[in-house]
Structures are given as structure tokens and as C-alpha cells.
Amino acid sequence: MFLCSHAYSLCLPLVVPGRPRALRLVHPTDHSLEVAWEPGPSGAYALEVCTIQAVRSDEDLSTVSERALYNQNLNVPPFSHSLVALTPFTHYHVRVSCRSREGNSPWTHWVAMETLEGVPTAAPENITAFQNGTCTVVQWAEPGGAINGILRGYKLVCQRGDSPEVVVDVGLTNERILEWNSSVRNLTIRVAAYTGAGDGPWSNAVMVSPLGFDEFSLQAQQVEKAAPAFSWHWWYVVIAVVVAAAAAIFIIIFLTRMRRKETRYGEAFEPSVEQGELVVHYRVRKSYSRRTTEATCECPQGMGPSSSHPGLL
């Protein structure tokens, strides 16, 4: 391309600026990225404006919307800029293009950068604290807002009346039991989450309440619910045991009655083998007498018993 002047009939080649070089991260914070770059060759005219763009790495670079795109036009020099209002602990891609009177330079390649960790944006939720003798039990839930980094733990602030505050680092837990030398009163508790960047906002002070009858009842109910319930399949085992016991009793009664019937008039038969034959012995429990009627016979005269027939009656 050429740039021509009709007044002098002079045509000069059109030279667009070269691609910027050495785009780099100078100083990151949790909400900003300070970047710098070196300009490319600009030809006969100096560079006037550079445009910097940034987008989160989880966005599709080919279809990113203007709303999700950080786009800023800068007067140069200097060839540096701070991207602000960014999300903590987040990866971004950044690129730069510069412009002179002759046109725009090509964009640099996307360069990956990352903001630093930030602090949590919200305090822990659902804080409860109650007194049980010389112990104070404190419980809480995770913050509802963004953590902005890696959650490292929680801190408790305990204060009794107008006495100085006591800070306790409890680590990554959602419950803490504080032990005292004696029962305390007018004790308040505050909780905060923290990351590597520092502490998040503190919760509102919670007054420690004594553990009364209602709380004891509630704890007892929770313990009962936590205990394993009687499993339904044990009912089958119980029923099977009862049926087996009933069957055994029925068999015993039946055998007993059979035994009594066999020994009603004497002892049971005792079979044995004698001289190759099966012999059954039976002993009668009682003896019975049987009267026999003597038979009388009227014989004709001359037909009586005689000594010649000893076998006849």
C-alpha cells in the first residue's frame, strides 16, 4: 500500500506498526494486573494509541462477549497499564495492539496471567455457641460468599465483658470446644475465615447461652437418632427362630405321646435275634387271671373212664 500526495505527485509506501513485543506481567495483586510491553516498528509516524484486552481463561476466546472482555484504549507512551477490578485468584489471558496514523499493528499472542489470592468476602454463617459447665461449644458453617483463594482455616475471637479479646486459630474445622477453669458469663464469640491473603470479615458477636433443659433434650434426641435402628431383616430371623422352636416342641410332644401309648400295658418291645430268628420280648406290667369254665360231659352207661384208656377223660 502507498500513501500519495497529489500536490507534489509523490507516493510513499504505507507502513503499519509492527506487532508489540515482550508483553509481560510486572506486578500482580488480588484485584489487578500491572503489565508492560515493548512497541514494534512504527514506520514514519509515531504510535499514538495502544489497545489492551483481557479475558478470563475459562472463557472461549473465539466467542467471548464484549461484556466479558476487558478492553481499554491507552495513550502511549508509557507502554504499560494496570488492569483493575479483576477477580482474585483467577487466570486471565491478555493481549495488546498499537495504532499509528498509518493503521493498526497485529495483536500479540494471548499471554496467561493470574491475580493473587484475596480474602473471603463474607463471614461464616449459622454460628451457635452454648455453655456446658466449664466448656463452651461453638459451631458454624462456611461463608456464603466467595473465598477468593484457598481456605486455610477459621479464627475465633472470645471476649468476656470488658476484658481483652482472645483470638484462637482453630484451623479447618466447623466446631470448637473451649475449656475454662470455671463457668463464665457474658461471653461473646465472633468467627472469621482466612486464606493466604489474610482474614475475611468477622461475624457479628454471638452471646454464649447456657445449655438448658431444651438443649439437653435436643441433644438426647440427636444421639438416639444417630444410634443404629433395629433393622427390618432381623424380624425374619426372629420369626424363623420362633417357628423352629414351635416345631421342636410339637415333635417332642408327639414322640412323648407315642411313647406313652406303646408303654400303656407294659414295657416297649425289645427285639433281639436268637438262634437266627427275630424274637420280641415283652414284659407285662400287670398280670391278669382268666376263669375257665370246666366242661361236663354226659357219657352213656358203660362208657366211663377206665384204666385202659388213660388219655381220655
C-alpha positions as CSV (number, residue, x, y, z in Angstrom):
1,M,0.0,0.0,0.0
2,F,1.1,3.5,-0.8
3,L,0.2,7.0,0.5
4,C,0.1,9.5,-2.3
5,S,0.2,13.3,-2.3
6,H,-1.4,14.9,-5.4
7,A,0.1,18.3,-4.7
8,Y,3.6,17.0,-5.2
9,S,2.8,13.9,-7.2
10,L,4.6,11.9,-4.5
11,C,3.7,8.4,-3.4
12,L,5.1,6.9,-0.2
13,P,4.7,3.2,0.9
14,L,2.1,2.8,3.7
15,V,3.8,1.1,6.7
16,V,1.6,-0.1,9.6
17,P,3.2,-0.5,13.0
18,G,4.8,-3.8,13.9
19,R,3.5,-6.3,16.4
20,P,4.2,-5.3,20.1
21,R,6.8,-7.4,21.8
22,A,7.6,-8.8,25.2
23,L,4.2,-8.5,26.8
24,R,4.8,-9.4,30.4
25,L,3.3,-9.2,34.0
26,V,5.1,-6.6,36.1
27,H,3.1,-6.7,39.4
28,P,0.0,-8.7,40.3
29,T,-2.4,-8.1,43.2
30,D,-5.7,-9.7,44.1
31,H,-7.7,-7.3,42.0
32,S,-5.3,-6.0,39.4
33,L,-2.5,-6.9,37.0
34,E,0.2,-4.4,36.0
35,V,1.6,-5.3,32.6
36,A,4.2,-3.8,30.2
37,W,5.3,-4.3,26.6
38,E,7.7,-3.0,24.0
39,P,6.4,-1.3,20.9
40,G,7.1,-2.7,17.4
41,P,8.4,-0.7,14.5
42,S,6.1,2.2,13.8
43,G,7.4,3.5,10.4
44,A,7.3,7.2,9.6
45,Y,4.7,8.0,12.2
46,A,4.9,7.5,15.9
47,L,2.5,5.3,17.8
48,E,-0.5,7.2,19.3
49,V,-2.7,4.6,20.9
50,C,-2.4,1.0,22.2
51,T,-5.4,-1.2,22.9
52,I,-5.2,-3.8,25.7
53,Q,-7.7,-6.7,26.1
54,A,-8.1,-9.3,28.8
55,V,-10.5,-12.1,29.4
56,R,-10.8,-14.9,32.0
57,S,-9.1,-18.1,31.0
58,D,-12.3,-20.1,31.4
59,E,-14.0,-18.1,28.6
60,D,-13.9,-19.3,25.0
61,L,-11.5,-16.8,23.3
62,S,-13.3,-17.3,19.9
63,T,-16.8,-16.5,21.2
64,V,-16.1,-14.2,24.1
65,S,-18.7,-11.5,24.6
66,E,-17.9,-7.8,24.9
67,R,-19.3,-7.8,28.4
68,A,-16.8,-10.4,29.5
69,L,-13.9,-8.7,27.6
70,Y,-11.7,-6.1,29.3
71,N,-11.0,-3.6,26.6
72,Q,-9.1,-0.4,27.2
73,N,-7.6,2.2,24.7
74,L,-4.4,3.9,26.1
75,N,-2.4,6.9,25.1
76,V,1.2,6.0,24.7
77,P,3.9,6.2,25.9
78,P,4.3,4.8,28.5
79,F,3.9,1.3,27.3
80,S,2.4,-0.1,30.5
81,H,-1.0,-0.4,32.1
82,S,-2.8,-1.7,35.2
83,L,-5.8,-3.9,34.6
84,V,-8.1,-3.2,37.6
85,A,-11.4,-4.6,39.0
86,L,-10.4,-8.1,38.4
87,T,-11.5,-11.2,40.3
88,P,-9.0,-12.5,42.9
89,F,-7.2,-15.9,42.4
90,T,-8.2,-16.1,38.8
91,H,-6.4,-16.8,35.5
92,Y,-6.6,-14.3,32.6
93,H,-5.4,-14.0,29.1
94,V,-4.0,-10.6,27.9
95,R,-3.1,-9.2,24.5
96,V,-2.0,-5.8,23.1
97,S,-2.3,-3.9,19.7
98,C,-0.9,-0.4,18.9
99,R,-2.0,2.1,16.3
100,S,-0.4,5.0,14.4
101,R,-1.7,7.3,11.6
102,E,-1.0,4.6,9.1
103,G,-3.0,1.8,10.8
104,N,-3.2,-0.8,13.5
105,S,-0.5,-3.3,14.4
106,P,-1.3,-7.1,14.6
107,W,-2.3,-8.3,18.1
108,T,0.2,-10.0,20.3
109,H,-0.5,-13.6,21.2
110,W,-2.6,-14.2,24.3
111,V,-0.4,-14.3,27.4
112,A,-1.6,-16.1,30.5
113,M,-1.5,-14.2,33.9
114,E,-3.1,-14.7,37.3
115,T,-4.3,-12.5,40.1
116,L,-3.2,-13.2,43.7
117,E,-5.3,-14.7,46.4
118,G,-7.8,-12.5,48.2
119,V,-9.6,-12.6,51.4
120,P,-13.1,-14.2,51.8
121,T,-15.9,-11.8,51.0
122,A,-18.3,-13.0,53.7
123,A,-18.2,-14.1,57.3
124,P,-19.1,-17.7,58.4
125,E,-22.8,-18.4,58.8
126,N,-25.1,-20.1,61.3
127,I,-23.0,-19.5,64.4
128,T,-24.2,-21.1,67.6
129,A,-22.5,-21.1,71.0
130,F,-23.7,-22.6,74.3
131,Q,-22.2,-23.1,77.7
132,N,-22.0,-26.6,79.3
133,G,-20.4,-26.3,82.7
134,T,-16.8,-25.1,82.2
135,C,-16.9,-25.8,78.4
136,T,-18.1,-23.6,75.6
137,V,-19.2,-25.3,72.4
138,V,-19.0,-23.1,69.2
139,Q,-20.3,-24.3,65.8
140,W,-20.5,-22.5,62.4
141,A,-20.9,-23.1,58.7
142,E,-18.7,-22.0,55.8
143,P,-19.0,-18.4,54.4
144,G,-21.8,-17.9,51.8
145,G,-19.7,-15.6,49.6
146,A,-16.6,-16.1,47.5
147,I,-13.5,-17.5,49.3
148,N,-11.2,-15.8,46.7
149,G,-8.4,-18.3,47.3
150,I,-7.7,-21.4,49.3
151,L,-9.5,-21.6,52.6
152,R,-6.8,-22.1,55.3
153,G,-9.0,-22.1,58.4
154,Y,-11.0,-20.1,60.9
155,K,-10.3,-17.8,63.8
156,L,-12.4,-17.2,66.9
157,V,-12.5,-14.1,69.0
158,C,-13.7,-14.6,72.6
159,Q,-14.4,-11.7,74.9
160,R,-15.9,-11.7,78.4
161,G,-17.4,-8.4,79.4
162,D,-14.9,-5.6,79.1
163,S,-11.9,-7.9,79.2
164,P,-9.4,-8.0,76.3
165,E,-10.2,-10.2,73.3
166,V,-8.7,-13.6,72.9
167,V,-8.0,-14.8,69.4
168,V,-7.9,-18.6,68.7
169,D,-6.9,-20.2,65.4
170,V,-8.9,-23.4,65.1
171,G,-7.8,-24.5,61.6
172,L,-10.1,-26.2,59.1
173,T,-12.9,-27.3,61.4
174,N,-16.5,-26.2,61.9
175,E,-16.7,-26.8,65.7
176,R,-14.6,-25.9,68.7
177,I,-14.9,-26.7,72.4
178,L,-13.3,-24.1,74.6
179,E,-12.4,-25.2,78.1
180,W,-12.3,-22.7,81.1
181,N,-11.1,-23.0,84.6
182,S,-14.6,-22.1,85.8
183,S,-18.0,-21.3,84.5
184,V,-18.0,-18.0,82.5
185,R,-20.7,-15.4,81.9
186,N,-21.3,-12.6,79.4
187,L,-19.1,-14.3,76.9
188,T,-19.3,-13.3,73.2
189,I,-17.9,-15.2,70.2
190,R,-17.0,-13.9,66.7
191,V,-15.8,-16.1,63.8
192,A,-13.8,-15.3,60.6
193,A,-12.4,-17.3,57.8
194,Y,-9.0,-16.7,56.3
195,T,-6.9,-17.5,53.3
196,G,-3.2,-17.0,52.5
197,A,-4.0,-13.3,51.8
198,G,-5.5,-12.7,55.3
199,D,-8.7,-12.7,57.3
200,G,-12.1,-12.2,55.9
201,P,-14.8,-10.2,57.6
202,W,-15.8,-11.1,61.2
203,S,-19.2,-12.2,62.0
204,N,-21.5,-10.4,64.4
205,A,-20.9,-11.1,68.1
206,V,-22.9,-14.1,69.4
207,M,-23.7,-14.3,73.1
208,V,-23.0,-17.7,74.7
209,S,-26.2,-19.1,76.1
210,P,-26.3,-21.7,79.0
211,L,-27.3,-25.2,78.0
212,G,-30.8,-25.7,79.4
213,F,-33.3,-28.5,79.5
214,D,-34.4,-27.9,76.0
215,E,-30.9,-28.2,74.6
216,F,-30.3,-31.4,76.7
217,S,-33.5,-32.9,75.3
218,L,-32.4,-31.9,71.8
219,Q,-29.0,-33.5,72.2
220,A,-30.5,-36.7,73.6
221,Q,-32.9,-36.9,70.6
222,Q,-30.0,-36.4,68.2
223,V,-28.0,-39.2,69.9
224,E,-31.0,-41.5,69.7
225,K,-31.4,-40.7,66.0
226,A,-27.7,-41.3,65.5
227,A,-27.9,-44.8,67.1
228,P,-28.4,-47.6,64.6
229,A,-32.1,-48.6,64.4
230,F,-33.4,-52.1,64.6
231,S,-33.0,-53.4,61.1
232,W,-36.1,-54.8,59.4
233,H,-34.4,-58.0,58.3
234,W,-33.9,-59.1,61.9
235,W,-37.6,-59.7,62.0
236,Y,-37.2,-62.6,59.6
237,V,-34.5,-64.1,61.9
238,V,-36.8,-63.8,65.0
239,I,-39.7,-65.3,63.1
240,A,-37.6,-68.2,61.9
241,V,-36.3,-68.9,65.5
242,V,-39.9,-68.9,66.8
243,V,-41.1,-71.3,64.1
244,A,-38.2,-73.6,64.7
245,A,-38.8,-73.6,68.4
246,A,-42.5,-74.3,67.9
247,A,-41.7,-77.2,65.5
248,A,-39.3,-78.7,68.0
249,I,-41.9,-78.5,70.8
250,F,-44.5,-80.2,68.6
251,I,-42.2,-83.0,67.7
252,I,-41.2,-83.6,71.4
253,I,-44.9,-83.7,72.4
254,F,-45.8,-86.1,69.6
255,L,-42.9,-88.5,70.4
256,T,-43.9,-88.4,74.1
257,R,-47.5,-89.3,73.4
258,M,-46.4,-92.2,71.1
259,R,-44.1,-93.4,73.8
260,R,-46.9,-93.4,76.4
261,K,-49.2,-95.3,74.0
262,E,-46.5,-98.0,73.5
263,T,-45.9,-98.5,77.2
264,R,-49.5,-98.3,78.3
265,Y,-49.7,-102.1,79.3
266,G,-46.1,-102.8,79.6
267,E,-42.6,-102.0,78.6
268,A,-41.7,-101.5,75.0
269,F,-40.9,-104.4,72.7
270,E,-37.3,-105.2,72.7
271,P,-36.4,-107.2,69.5
272,S,-33.4,-109.4,69.5
273,V,-32.1,-112.3,67.5
274,E,-31.9,-115.7,69.0
275,Q,-30.8,-118.8,67.1
276,G,-31.1,-116.9,63.8
277,E,-34.7,-115.8,64.4
278,L,-36.1,-112.4,65.4
279,V,-37.5,-112.7,68.9
280,V,-39.5,-109.9,70.5
281,H,-39.5,-109.8,74.3
282,Y,-42.4,-108.1,76.1
283,R,-42.8,-107.9,79.8
284,V,-46.3,-107.3,81.0
285,R,-46.7,-104.6,83.7
286,K,-49.7,-106.4,85.3
287,S,-50.9,-109.9,85.5
288,Y,-54.4,-110.9,84.6
289,S,-56.4,-114.1,85.8
290,R,-58.8,-115.8,83.5
291,R,-61.5,-118.1,84.7
292,T,-62.1,-121.1,82.7
293,T,-65.4,-123.0,82.7
294,E,-65.0,-126.7,83.2
295,A,-66.8,-128.6,80.5
296,T,-69.0,-131.5,81.7
297,C,-69.7,-134.5,79.5
298,E,-72.6,-137.0,80.0
299,C,-71.3,-140.3,78.9
300,P,-73.6,-143.3,78.2
301,Q,-73.6,-146.1,80.6
302,G,-70.7,-148.4,80.4
303,M,-68.7,-145.6,78.7
304,G,-66.6,-144.1,81.5
305,P,-63.1,-143.7,82.0
306,S,-61.1,-146.8,82.5
307,S,-57.5,-147.6,83.2
308,S,-57.2,-149.0,79.6
309,H,-57.7,-145.5,78.3
310,P,-55.6,-143.2,80.4
311,G,-55.6,-140.4,77.9
312,L,-59.4,-140.0,77.9
313,L,-61.4,-138.0,80.5
